[in-house]
Amino acid sequence: MFPDDIENLARRVVETATAAELTVTAAESCTGGLVTAALTAVAGSSAVVERGFVTYSNAAKREMLGVPADLIDRHGAVSEVVARAMAEGALNQSAAQVSVAVTGIAGPGGGSADKPVGLVHFAAAGPAGLIHVERRFGDIGREAVRLDSVRVAVGLLLDRIGA
């Protein structure tokens, strides 16, 4: 279903989190659940994946994750502060110890000069703290932006688990 590199990363998350006795959650916007799908494609993932949030709309980010409306209004949904709030909200609204959040513009439309197609903000939280990563993949196509985003997000989970 996923390219081999994503499957291998997801397998490492499941194995590492299982060994560390940690559970994970994902708060996804532009990836629409692909991060969670990649993880749950791995046998044994039920011991690790606590839940996933697909928060495609701003209302979902507010209602499901508790992202403050003023953050979205001031910075936009595709921003560092919103990604961080999504990662924290995913932990607060689940029993997981590690989270990743993804919010971006996959295209082909929706971009602007300040926030072009291919801009994706990631945040990950866990015992090792909260981190943010920004990627500008460019206008490489919707599927490519989404798959590259899954790669980054799963890698961030590994980082926060301590692998």
C-alpha positions as CSV (number, residue, x, y, z in Angstrom):
1,M,0.0,0.0,0.0
2,F,2.8,2.4,0.9
3,P,6.3,2.7,-0.6
4,D,8.9,0.4,1.1
5,D,10.7,3.3,2.9
6,I,7.4,4.4,4.6
7,E,6.6,0.8,5.5
8,N,10.1,0.3,7.0
9,L,9.8,3.6,9.0
10,A,6.4,2.6,10.3
11,R,7.6,-0.8,11.3
12,R,10.5,0.8,13.3
13,V,8.0,3.1,15.1
14,V,5.8,0.1,16.1
15,E,8.9,-2.0,17.2
16,T,10.5,0.9,19.1
17,A,7.3,2.1,20.7
18,T,6.4,-1.5,21.7
19,A,9.9,-2.0,23.3
20,A,9.6,1.4,25.1
21,E,6.0,0.7,26.2
22,L,4.8,3.9,24.6
23,T,1.7,4.6,22.6
24,V,1.4,7.1,19.8
25,T,-1.3,9.3,18.2
26,A,-1.4,11.5,15.1
27,A,-3.2,14.7,14.4
28,E,-3.4,15.1,10.6
29,S,-4.7,17.7,8.3
30,C,-3.2,17.6,4.8
31,T,-2.3,13.9,5.1
32,G,-5.9,13.0,5.9
33,G,-5.1,9.9,8.0
34,L,-2.2,8.6,6.0
35,V,0.2,8.7,8.9
36,T,-2.1,6.6,11.0
37,A,-2.8,4.3,8.0
38,A,0.9,3.7,7.6
39,L,1.3,2.8,11.2
40,T,-1.7,0.5,11.4
41,A,-0.6,-1.3,8.2
42,V,2.1,-2.9,10.5
43,A,1.2,-6.1,12.3
44,G,1.3,-5.5,16.0
45,S,0.4,-1.8,15.7
46,S,-2.6,-2.2,18.0
47,A,-0.3,-2.3,20.9
48,V,1.2,1.1,19.9
49,V,-1.4,3.2,18.0
50,E,-3.8,4.7,20.6
51,R,-5.8,6.7,18.0
52,G,-5.6,9.1,15.1
53,F,-7.3,12.5,14.5
54,V,-8.1,13.7,11.0
55,T,-8.6,17.4,11.6
56,Y,-8.9,18.7,8.0
57,S,-11.1,21.7,8.9
58,N,-10.3,24.5,11.3
59,A,-13.4,23.6,13.2
60,A,-12.1,20.0,13.7
61,K,-8.8,21.4,14.9
62,R,-10.7,23.5,17.5
63,E,-13.2,20.9,18.5
64,M,-11.2,17.7,18.5
65,L,-7.8,19.0,19.6
66,G,-8.6,22.2,21.4
67,V,-6.6,24.4,19.1
68,P,-7.5,28.0,20.1
69,A,-9.4,29.8,17.4
70,D,-7.3,32.9,17.9
71,L,-4.2,31.0,17.0
72,I,-5.8,29.9,13.7
73,D,-7.1,33.4,13.1
74,R,-3.8,35.1,13.7
75,H,-1.4,32.6,12.2
76,G,-3.5,30.5,9.8
77,A,-4.0,26.7,10.0
78,V,-0.7,26.1,8.2
79,S,1.7,27.5,10.8
80,E,4.2,26.5,13.4
81,V,2.0,27.6,16.3
82,V,-1.0,25.6,15.1
83,A,1.1,22.5,14.4
84,R,2.5,22.7,18.0
85,A,-1.0,23.2,19.4
86,M,-2.2,20.2,17.4
87,A,0.5,17.9,18.7
88,E,-0.2,19.0,22.3
89,G,-3.9,18.7,21.8
90,A,-3.5,15.2,20.4
91,L,-1.8,14.2,23.7
92,N,-4.4,16.0,25.8
93,Q,-7.2,14.3,24.0
94,S,-5.8,10.8,24.1
95,A,-4.0,8.3,26.3
96,A,-0.9,8.4,24.1
97,Q,2.6,9.5,25.3
98,V,3.9,10.5,21.9
99,S,2.2,12.5,19.2
100,V,2.8,14.0,15.7
101,A,0.9,16.7,13.9
102,V,0.8,17.6,10.3
103,T,-0.7,20.7,8.7
104,G,0.1,22.0,5.2
105,I,-0.9,22.8,1.7
106,A,-0.7,19.7,-0.6
107,G,-2.1,21.5,-3.6
108,P,-2.6,21.9,-6.4
109,G,-4.4,25.1,-5.2
110,G,-4.6,26.9,-1.9
111,G,-1.1,28.3,-1.8
112,S,-0.1,32.0,-1.6
113,A,3.2,33.9,-1.8
114,D,3.7,33.5,2.0
115,K,2.4,30.0,2.2
116,P,3.0,28.2,-1.1
117,V,1.8,24.8,-2.2
118,G,4.1,22.2,-0.6
119,L,4.5,24.1,2.7
120,V,4.0,21.7,5.6
121,H,4.4,22.3,9.3
122,F,5.0,19.3,11.6
123,A,5.2,19.1,15.4
124,A,5.9,16.1,17.6
125,A,5.6,15.8,21.3
126,G,6.6,13.2,23.8
127,P,8.8,12.5,26.8
128,A,11.7,14.1,25.0
129,G,9.7,17.4,24.6
130,L,8.0,19.2,21.7
131,I,9.7,20.0,18.4
132,H,8.7,21.7,15.2
133,V,9.8,21.1,11.6
134,E,8.9,23.0,8.5
135,R,9.3,21.6,5.0
136,R,8.8,23.3,1.7
137,F,8.4,20.4,-0.7
138,G,7.4,22.7,-3.6
139,D,4.7,22.1,-6.1
140,I,5.6,18.5,-6.7
141,G,2.0,17.2,-6.8
142,R,-0.6,16.5,-4.2
143,E,0.3,12.8,-3.8
144,A,4.1,13.5,-3.5
145,V,3.5,16.2,-0.9
146,R,1.3,13.9,1.2
147,L,3.7,10.9,1.0
148,D,6.7,13.1,1.8
149,S,4.8,14.4,4.7
150,V,4.1,10.9,6.0
151,R,7.9,10.2,5.8
152,V,8.7,13.3,7.9
153,A,5.9,12.6,10.4
154,V,6.8,9.0,11.0
155,G,10.4,10.0,11.3
156,L,9.5,12.5,14.0
157,L,7.6,9.9,15.9
158,L,10.8,7.8,15.9
159,D,12.7,10.8,17.1
160,R,10.3,11.5,20.0
161,I,10.2,7.9,21.0
162,G,13.9,8.1,21.3
163,A,15.0,5.7,18.5
